[in-house]
């Protein structure tokens, strides 16, 4: 195995040291963050091999994902002779669990985590850089690379994760109501209005539904019209684009949806309500992710899935995406073996197997051409949308965004509040919260 890029920018100092110095546990102590930064990196690193006597612990989710993780563990042991113990720890809980377990030497060597936890993990010194980052830059979808990268203390954007899945939302449509999915939102407005026209009472139908106060969904319009959360590809919290002209346009667009298609309050449009209408064939379109496929299949709905239609400005809505990735624990006793496991798990062969076992989409360009994936209409729709998706910001300041943006879009929707006023108010709240965090 050969490294392809300059090691100094792609790997933490402690891992470099363990590769070049030796394999004993004494040589893999991660040390302090200051020591990591000050350790010199060699100009060239050739192959790495598992440390002698290495054994690893792998954390991942339950059910089908657990079955895949155990399959990876078995195949990795066959390839490298390193035993891997699987433990069930959810990808949304792994980062916080590692904060206590990692320094105590009790954490997993490799673990699955949501990409939006990355900023906190890097700040806490919990993860190594992706040693093989250069191999991932072109092979993986841009959203997957960006989502698992973070600006380190040296000011450089570095990739930390080994992406294993990408998830976003798209447009569900009832095929018994709509023959072909709309290419534009104007087409959607027209067909949705025609379907619901004249319905009322217990037989009331809706052409379109979404959760109007949920910024996870409304971001698609904000970004599609030219708004953004943070500057520099969501890495600069001093530059907020949530109330610029494009963002305001998204507020006006939401008011059009309310006035022409969905004149209910935000509180009356819950996920359960939307699912119920769609399952009862009383809803033509909805926005959701792959988590609702089984729900609608079990209800017997004849549905299709398509990318979100083009906006009136000719741009595609930019949905938020979530990236699942494996990360290497910086407190691992066996960082070389752990790095190889993360790389092995995110190989094309293992990710295609993951898709077959879990249905979760591999964020790899080459696999988009695989017949197994291309034959699945839903998978291709979500992948096409994922190409236009923006990974949820992974910097800690994002925690201050969700609440104010929900309030803003709720006011725009429920109270017909001027979008500029609502979004500028959200901006002030977010800036105050970020300022408080910094002090």
N, C-alpha and C positions, 0 to 999 in steps of 0.2 A: 504494500500500500504506500503510495507516494503522495506527499502534500504538494499542492499546486501553486500556492500563493505565499506571499511574505508572512512568515509566522508572527512577526511582531504586532501586526494589526489584527490577527485573526485568532489569537489564543491567549488566555490568561497566563501570567508569568509562572504560576505554580504548576500548571500542567506542562508548560515547556520544560520547566526544571525537572519534573518527574520523568519526562521522556528522555532527556539528555543525560540525566545523572544516574538513574537506576530505577529498580522496580520495588524496592523494599518499602514497607509502610512508613519508615522514618523519613523517606525522601518525598512523600506525597502529602505532608502536612501543609494545608493551604495557607497557614500563617495569617497575619493581619492584612487588611486591605492595603496599608502603606507598604508592607513588605512585597505584596503581589505587584504593586505598581513599580517598585524600585528594582525588582529582579530583572537582570538583562535577558533579552530573548536572543537566541542564536540566529544567525543569518539564514541557516538552512536546517531544515528538519526533514529527514527521510521518512522511513516507515515507522509506525508504532505497532507494538504488539501487546497483547494482554500481559499484565504483570504476573509473575510467577505466583501460583496459588490463589489467583483472583477468583472471587465469587461475588455476584451482584444481586441487588434487590431492585425490582422494577415495580413502580406504582402506576396503576391505570384504573379506568372505570370498571363497572360491573357488566354483567350480561355478555352481549356479543363482543364488546370491546375487550372484556376480560379473556374471552376465548381466544381472540386474536393475539393479545399480549402473551398469553401462555404459548401459543403457536410460535410466536417470534422467539420467545425464550428457549424453546426446544430446538428450533432451527439454529439459533445462535450458538448453543452449546455444541451442536453437531459440527458447526463450522470452526469454532474457536476453542472448544474444550473447556469453556467457562460456564459453570452452572449459574442459572439465574432463577431467583425465587420471586414469584409474582405475589404482590399484595394489593388488595383492593383499596385504593384511595382515590376518591373522585377528583377529576381534573380541576374543579373549582375550589377544592379544599386543599390541594397538594401544597400550594405556595405557603399558606398560613401554617400548615402543619410542619413544613420544613423549617420555618423560622425557629421553632423550638427543638425539633428533632435533629436538624442538621448539625448545629454546633455540638450537640451531645453525641454525635456519631451514630444516631439511630435512624436517620432518614434514608430514603431510597438513593441508590447511586444514579438512577435514571428515572424520571417521572414525567407524566403527562400533565400539562398545565394549560389553562386558557391564556392566550397571548396578552390580554389586557392586564394581566398580573405582572408582566415582565418588568415594567419600570420599578416596581417595589422590590422585585427579586434582585435586580441588578444593584439597586441602591443599598440593599442589605448584604450584598456580597455572597449571594446564595448559589449563583450559577456561573459556569464557565462559558466563554465564547464558543461558538461553533467552530472547531478547528478546521473543518472542511468547508467553510462558508463559500469559498470561491467556486466550489462545485455546484452550489445551490443557486447562485445568483441568476443564471440563465435557465437552468433546468426547471425551476419552480415558478409558479405564478407570482407576479409582482406583489400582489396583496399578501401572499404568504411570506415572502422575504421581508417586506416592509413591516408586517405585523410582528415578526419575531426578531426584529432589530431594534436597537436602542442606542441613544447617544450616551456613551460612557463618560467617565470623569475626565478623560483626555479630550472631550469634545468631538470625538469621532463616532460616526454611526457604525455600529458593529452588529453582526448577526449572532444571536445566541441560541435560537431554537433550531430543532430538526423537525420541520413541519410534517404532520401526518394526516391532517384533514382540514378542509375549509368548509365553512357553512355560511349561507346567506339566505335571503328570502326572495320570493318571486311572485308571479301572478297565478293563482289558481283560478280556473274557470270551469263551469259546469258544461260539459259537452252536449247535454240534452237541451241546453238553453242557447248556447253560443256555438256556432259551427266552427269558427276559426278565431283564434285569439287576436285581439286588436294590435295593430302595429304602433298606433299613436294613442295618446290620451283623449284626443278629440273623438276618435272612433269608439273608445271605451265609454265616454260620456253618452254618446248617441245610443249605443246598444243597451247600456245599463238603464238609461231613462226609458227606453221603449219597453224593457222587460217589466219594470216596476209600475208603469203608468196605470192608474186606475185601481191599484190594489189597496186594500184597507182592512182594518180590523184583524180578525184571526187569520185571514187569508193574505195579510200584508206581505209583500215581496220587496226585496231590495236588489238593486242592480250591482251595488258595490259596497263593501265594508272593509274598514281597517280600524286600528286603535289610534284615534287622532291625537291623543296626548302622549303617546309613547315615542320618545325621540329616537329609539332604535329604528323605528319605521319611518318617521317623518324626515330623518336625515337624508333619505334617498332623494327627496325633493329639494331640501336645502342645498345639498351638494350639486344636484342636477342643474339647478338654476344659477350656481356659481358661488354659493356660500361655503363656508368651511368652519371647522371647529378651531383648530390651532394652525398656525403657519408652519412653513417648512415641513410639509407632509406630516402634519399633526405632531411635530416635535417641539414647537416653540410656543409655550404657554403665554408669552407676552404679546402674541399676535392672535387676537380673536376675530373670526370672520362670521360670527353667528348673527350679526345684525347689519350686514352689508346689503347692497341692493339685491343680490341674488337670494339671500336669506329672506328678505322682505317679500320677494316674489313668491317664495315657497309658502309664506303665510297667506297671501292672496289666493294661491292655488288651493290650499286647504279650505278656505272659505267658499271657494267655488264648489268643491266636493260637498261641503255641508249644505249649501243652498240648493244645489241641483239634484243631489243624489241621496244624501244621508242627514236629514234634519232632526237628528237625535242628539242628546247631550252626550258628552264623552263618557259619563258614568254609566250610560245605558248601552255602551258598545264595548263590552268585555270580550275577551277571547272565547269564553264559553258561549256567549250569545252569538258571536259570529259563526262558531263551529255548528251550533244548533241550526241556524238558518241554512247554512251550506249543506248540512247533512239531510235537511228536509226538502232540498231542492227549491228553496225559496230565496236563494242568493246566487246571482250569476257570477260575480267576481269577488275574490278576497285576496289579501296579501298575507303570506305566511311562509314558513320555512319547511324543510323536509321533515320536521318533527310532527307535522300534521298529516303526512301521507297515510300512515296506518289508520289514523282516526277516520279519515274519509273513505278509505278502502273498506274498513269494517262496516261502515254505514251503507255501503253499496252505491256510493255516488259515482257516476260516470264523469270523471273529471280529467282535465289536462293541466299542465303547468307550462308557463311561458315566461320569458324575461319580462321585466317591467316595460311597458310601452314607452315610446319616445315622447318627451315633453314638447310643448309648443315652440321651444327655442331650438328644437332639433337635436337636443342632447338626451342621452340615456340617464335615467335616474341612477344615482350612485348609492346603492344600498350599503349598509354596514355589513361587514363580514367578521366572522370569528374564526380564529386559527387555533386548532389544537396542535401542540408540538411536544416533542420530548426535549427535556433539558438535562444537562449533566450537573449534578450536585457538586459544588465546589469543595465540599467536605468529604467527598468520596475517598475511601482508602485506595481505590483502584481507578484513578481517572482515565488511564489509557483504555482499559477494558470497557469502562462506562462509555467513553467516547465512541468506541467501535460499536457498542450495542446501539447507541442512538443513531449512528450512521446506518447500521444494518437494518434497523426497524424502518427507517425512512427511505430505503431503496425502492426502486420501481417494483421489484418483485413482491416485496412485503406490503407495499401500499395497494397494489392490485388485489392481493389476498385480503387486505383489510376491507377494501370496497366490497368484495364478494361476501365477506362475513358480516359486515355491519351496514353496508349501503352508504357509508360516509365517503364524501368525495375526496380523492387524492389531489392535492394542489400541484400536480406535475404536468408540464406541457405535453410530454410524450404520451402520457396515459389518456389525454383527451382524445387521442386517435385510436384508442384501444376498442375493438369491436364490442367487448363486454359492456363498456360504458356507453358507447355510441348507440347501442341498441335500446337503451333505456331513455325514454322521452323525458322523464322527470329529471334524471341526472344531467342530461344535456342542457335542460332549461336552467337549472341551478348553476351549472358550470358557466354557461353563457352570461348569466347575471353576475357571477363571481368575477368575471374578467373586468366588469365595470364597477366592482365593489371597492369600498374603502375600508381597510381594517380599522376596527374601533381603536381609537388612540390608546396606547399602552403606557402613557406617562401618568404618574400619580395624580396630576391635576385634573384628569378626566373625572374623578370622583365628584368634583364640584360642579360638573356640567349637567348631569342627568336631572336633578331636581328642578333647577331654574328653567331648563328647557321644557320640561313637562308642564310647569306652570304657564310658561309663555304660550305654548301651542294650545293648552286647554283654554286659556283666555281668548285666544284668537278664534277658537272653535265655538266654545259655549257662549261667549259674550260679544262676539263680533268685534273684539278689540282691535284697534289699529295695529297691524303687524310690526311696524317700525317701533311703536311705543312698547309693545309687549317684548320684543326681542332686545331692544336697548335696555329695558329693565332687567332682563335675564343677564345681559352682558355685565351690568353693574354688580349684580349679585355674585356672578362667577368671579369677577375681578376681585371683589372683596374677600371671597372665600380663599382664593389663591394667595392673596396678600397675607391673610391670616396664617395660612399654612407655612409661608416662607419666613414668618417672624418667630 
